[in-house]
Amino acid sequence: MNAIGLHAPVAPAAGLRGPVRVLLRRHRRFLWAAGALLVLGIAIVVGLRIWVAVASSDELCADGDTTRCGDGSYLPTYARTSTEAYLASGGTAVLLLAGLIGVFVAGPLIARELESGTNRLAWAQSVSPARWLAARLALPAALVTAGMTALVLVYRWGVSGMRSNAYGMGLSWHESGIHPALGPTAVAYALLAVAVGALCAVVVRRTVLAMGLTALVLGTVMLGFGKRRYELWPTNRILGGGGPGRDAWLIESGMLTASGKEINWIDCFRTDPGGDLAGCPRNRGGITPFGDYHPASHFWPLQLVETGILLALAALAVALAFRVLRRLHG
């Protein structure tokens, strides 16, 4: 029994707790900095909402107007306009944070050890290369999932309070600077950053080069989704002269010919920017106005499709990272 008891403490080495504890100690400064950044982001959103609430004493109407109700003019408080301006960049901030996470994973967390050879010390102590890499993926993945989830919940709370104002036009759900921070895509981008950082690190094995390559790959993916996000879900079409509504995301508009051919307003502007833009579609045979748009109900389909694609890319990157590591080091 005593002999068995003497060997019991080495059992955790078969798992990830040992390598994870080493990572926590080695990178505790970065973890403290990341935690402080998370708290700062939450505090900013909460502080802005409090600022708006305090300034509401100057608002004379329920819609936030500081001028006389019903006089045809609308003037919000400085607190309200400033808060809308700050919150309008929340999605961009989340993407930048995800990029920093990927760069850290690629450089200081993995590539630096591969470049300096300190990874061999861990491998010589009964920690296999696969388990070594798994620990460096599991720890940041768990932390960024929890952190990003908290940020998303607080950001949604902040934006929802401002969108309750009927005149708040700067926080549309489909704006590229807002959409990524309103749902699970924020977590998916962070997990993709971890996976891409790991893949670039094991492929390049040079700290600075791995960090630069990770930033390039993540930037390309983020820019691509920002430009083509509207294609992730079929749009609705409205015919006639009416509009799709205040909270809709208008994608294309123009007129249809008798044969059903689309004549877009943007095409008229590109071909003849100084001409008669109002009459251009009709001069080309346009008969019926149309508009392709995403209603507010498409928010969750767009979010979930983008999240699924990002998670699939993250899983692929992780699989490739383990395959490359196994091929190079067994």
C-alpha positions in Angstrom: 0.0 0.0 0.0 2.8 2.4 0.9 4.6 1.7 -2.4 1.4 2.5 -4.3 0.9 5.6 -2.3 4.5 6.8 -3.1 3.7 6.6 -6.8 0.3 8.2 -6.6 1.5 11.8 -7.0 2.8 11.1 -10.6 -0.7 10.2 -11.8 -1.6 13.8 -12.8 1.3 13.8 -15.2 -0.8 11.7 -17.5 -3.2 14.7 -17.9 -2.8 18.4 -18.6 -2.8 19.8 -15.1 1.0 19.8 -14.7 1.7 21.6 -18.0 -1.1 24.0 -17.4 0.2 24.9 -14.0 3.6 25.6 -15.6 2.0 27.8 -18.2 0.0 29.7 -15.5 3.2 30.5 -13.6 5.3 31.3 -16.6 2.8 33.7 -18.2 1.1 35.0 -15.1 2.0 38.6 -16.0 0.3 38.4 -19.4 -2.7 36.7 -17.7 -3.0 39.5 -15.2 -2.7 42.1 -18.0 -5.4 40.2 -20.0 -7.7 40.1 -16.9 -7.1 43.9 -16.3 -8.0 44.5 -19.9 -11.2 42.5 -19.6 -12.2 44.4 -16.4 -11.4 47.7 -18.2 -13.7 46.8 -21.1 -16.5 45.9 -18.8 -16.0 49.0 -16.7 -16.1 51.3 -19.8 -19.5 49.9 -21.0 -20.9 50.1 -17.5 -19.5 53.6 -17.0 -21.0 54.9 -20.3 -24.4 53.6 -19.3 -24.2 55.3 -16.0 -23.1 58.5 -17.7 -26.1 58.4 -19.9 -28.4 57.7 -17.0 -27.0 60.7 -15.0 -27.3 63.0 -18.0 -30.9 62.0 -18.6 -31.9 64.7 -16.1 -31.3 67.2 -19.0 -33.6 65.3 -21.4 -37.1 66.7 -21.6 -38.7 63.9 -23.6 -38.9 60.1 -23.3 -36.9 59.7 -26.6 -33.9 61.5 -25.1 -34.5 64.9 -26.7 -33.2 67.9 -24.8 -35.3 70.4 -26.7 -39.0 71.0 -26.3 -41.1 67.9 -27.1 -42.9 68.0 -30.4 -41.1 71.0 -31.9 -39.7 69.0 -34.8 -36.1 69.0 -33.7 -34.0 66.4 -31.9 -30.9 67.2 -29.8 -29.5 64.5 -27.6 -27.1 65.0 -24.7 -23.4 64.8 -25.2 -23.3 61.8 -23.0 -25.7 59.9 -25.3 -24.0 60.8 -28.5 -20.5 60.0 -27.1 -21.7 56.7 -25.7 -23.1 55.7 -29.1 -19.9 56.7 -30.8 -17.8 54.6 -28.3 -20.1 51.5 -28.5 -20.2 51.7 -32.3 -16.6 50.4 -32.3 -17.2 47.5 -29.9 -17.0 44.9 -32.7 -13.8 46.3 -34.0 -12.3 46.2 -30.5 -13.3 42.6 -30.1 -11.6 41.7 -33.4 -8.4 43.5 -32.4 -8.5 41.7 -29.1 -8.9 38.3 -30.8 -5.9 39.2 -33.1 -3.8 40.0 -30.0 -4.7 36.7 -28.5 -3.6 34.9 -31.7 -0.3 36.8 -31.9 0.4 35.9 -28.2 -0.3 32.2 -28.7 1.8 32.2 -31.9 4.8 34.0 -30.4 5.5 33.9 -26.6 3.4 30.9 -25.9 4.5 28.4 -28.5 7.0 29.6 -31.2 9.4 31.1 -28.6 9.8 27.7 -26.9 10.2 25.9 -30.3 12.8 28.5 -31.3 14.8 28.4 -28.1 14.5 24.6 -27.6 13.0 24.9 -24.1 10.2 22.6 -25.3 12.6 19.7 -25.3 13.0 20.0 -21.5 9.3 19.3 -21.1 9.4 16.5 -23.6 12.2 14.9 -21.7 10.1 14.8 -18.5 7.5 12.4 -19.8 5.4 15.1 -21.5 4.7 14.1 -25.1 4.8 16.8 -27.8 1.0 16.2 -28.4 0.2 16.8 -24.7 2.6 19.8 -24.6 0.7 21.4 -27.5 -2.7 20.4 -26.0 -1.9 22.3 -22.8 -1.0 25.4 -24.8 -4.3 25.2 -26.6 -6.6 24.2 -23.8 -5.6 27.0 -21.4 -6.0 30.0 -23.7 -9.1 28.4 -25.3 -10.8 28.1 -21.8 -9.8 31.6 -20.8 -10.8 33.4 -24.0 -14.1 31.6 -24.1 -15.0 32.8 -20.6 -13.6 36.3 -21.1 -15.2 36.9 -24.5 -18.6 35.5 -23.2 -18.5 38.1 -20.4 -17.6 40.9 -22.8 -20.4 40.0 -25.2 -23.0 39.9 -22.5 -22.0 43.3 -21.1 -21.7 44.8 -24.6 -25.2 43.5 -25.6 -26.5 45.1 -22.4 -24.9 48.4 -23.2 -26.1 48.5 -26.8 -29.6 47.3 -26.0 -30.0 50.2 -23.6 -29.0 52.8 -26.2 -31.0 51.2 -29.0 -34.2 51.6 -27.0 -34.0 55.3 -28.1 -36.0 55.7 -31.3 -33.5 58.3 -32.6 -30.4 56.3 -31.9 -29.2 55.6 -35.4 -25.5 54.8 -34.8 -25.8 51.3 -33.3 -27.4 49.2 -36.1 -27.0 45.5 -35.5 -25.5 44.9 -38.9 -22.7 47.4 -38.8 -19.3 45.8 -39.2 -18.0 47.7 -36.1 -20.8 46.3 -34.0 -22.0 42.9 -35.3 -19.0 40.7 -34.3 -19.4 41.7 -30.6 -23.1 41.0 -30.3 -23.1 37.2 -30.2 -21.1 34.0 -30.3 -19.0 35.1 -33.3 -16.8 37.0 -30.8 -16.0 33.7 -29.0 -15.5 32.0 -32.3 -13.0 34.6 -33.6 -11.0 34.3 -30.3 -10.9 30.5 -30.6 -9.9 30.7 -34.3 -7.1 33.1 -33.2 -5.8 30.5 -30.7 -5.9 27.8 -33.3 -4.3 29.9 -36.1 -1.6 31.1 -33.7 -0.7 27.5 -32.8 -0.6 26.4 -36.4 1.6 29.3 -37.5 3.9 28.6 -34.5 4.5 24.9 -35.2 4.9 25.5 -38.9 7.3 28.5 -38.8 8.9 27.9 -35.4 10.2 31.5 -35.3 8.7 33.9 -32.8 8.5 37.2 -34.8 7.6 35.4 -38.1 4.9 33.3 -36.5 3.4 36.4 -34.9 3.4 38.3 -38.2 1.9 35.4 -40.2 -0.8 34.9 -37.6 -1.8 38.6 -37.8 -1.9 38.4 -41.6 -4.1 35.3 -41.6 -6.5 36.5 -39.0 -6.7 40.0 -40.6 -7.6 38.4 -44.0 -10.3 36.2 -42.4 -11.8 39.1 -40.5 -11.8 41.4 -43.5 -13.3 38.8 -45.7 -16.2 38.2 -43.4 -16.7 41.9 -42.9 -17.0 42.4 -46.7 -19.1 39.3 -47.5 -21.1 38.7 -44.3 -24.4 39.6 -46.0 -24.0 36.5 -48.2 -24.1 34.1 -45.3 -27.9 34.0 -45.4 -30.5 34.6 -48.2 -31.9 38.1 -48.3 -35.5 39.1 -48.5 -36.9 41.1 -51.4 -39.4 44.0 -51.3 -41.1 45.2 -54.5 -42.6 48.6 -55.0 -41.7 52.0 -53.6 -41.8 51.0 -49.9 -38.7 50.6 -47.7 -37.7 47.5 -45.7 -37.9 49.3 -42.3 -35.7 51.2 -39.9 -33.8 48.2 -38.5 -33.2 46.4 -41.8 -29.9 45.9 -43.5 -30.4 47.1 -47.1 -28.1 45.2 -49.5 -29.1 46.0 -53.0 -31.7 48.3 -54.5 -32.8 49.3 -58.0 -35.4 48.4 -60.5 -36.5 45.3 -62.4 -37.1 45.2 -66.2 -40.0 43.4 -67.8 -37.8 40.3 -68.2 -36.7 40.4 -64.6 -33.2 41.8 -65.1 -31.9 43.8 -62.2 -30.7 47.4 -62.7 -29.0 48.5 -59.5 -28.7 52.2 -58.5 -25.0 51.7 -57.8 -24.4 50.7 -61.4 -25.9 53.9 -62.6 -23.7 55.9 -60.3 -20.6 54.1 -61.5 -21.3 54.4 -65.2 -22.6 58.0 -65.2 -21.9 59.7 -61.8 -22.9 63.1 -63.2 -26.1 62.0 -65.0 -29.7 61.7 -64.1 -29.4 59.0 -61.4 -33.2 59.2 -60.6 -34.2 58.4 -64.2 -31.2 56.1 -65.0 -33.0 52.8 -64.1 -36.1 53.7 -66.1 -34.1 54.8 -69.1 -32.6 51.3 -69.1 -36.0 49.6 -69.0 -36.6 49.5 -65.3 -40.3 49.1 -64.3 -40.6 47.9 -60.7 -38.5 49.1 -57.8 -36.9 46.4 -55.7 -34.8 46.1 -52.6 -32.9 43.2 -51.2 -32.4 43.3 -47.4 -31.8 41.5 -44.2 -34.5 42.1 -41.6 -33.6 42.2 -37.9 -34.8 38.6 -37.6 -31.7 37.5 -39.7 -29.3 38.6 -37.0 -29.1 35.1 -35.4 -28.9 33.1 -38.6 -26.1 35.4 -39.8 -24.3 35.1 -36.4 -24.7 31.3 -36.2 -23.6 30.6 -39.7 -20.5 32.8 -39.3 -19.8 31.2 -35.9 -20.1 27.7 -37.4 -17.7 28.5 -40.2 -15.2 30.1 -37.8 -15.3 27.1 -35.5 -14.8 24.7 -38.4 -11.8 26.7 -39.5 -10.5 26.6 -35.9 -10.9 22.8 -35.7 -9.1 22.4 -39.0 -6.2 24.6 -37.9 -5.9 22.6 -34.6 -5.9 19.3 -36.5 -3.2 20.6 -38.9 -1.1 21.9 -36.0 -1.1 18.5 -34.3 -0.3 16.8 -37.6 2.6 19.1 -38.3 4.0 18.7 -34.8 3.7 14.9 -35.0 5.4 14.8 -38.4 8.3 17.0 -37.1 8.8 15.5 -33.7 6.9 12.3 -33.5 
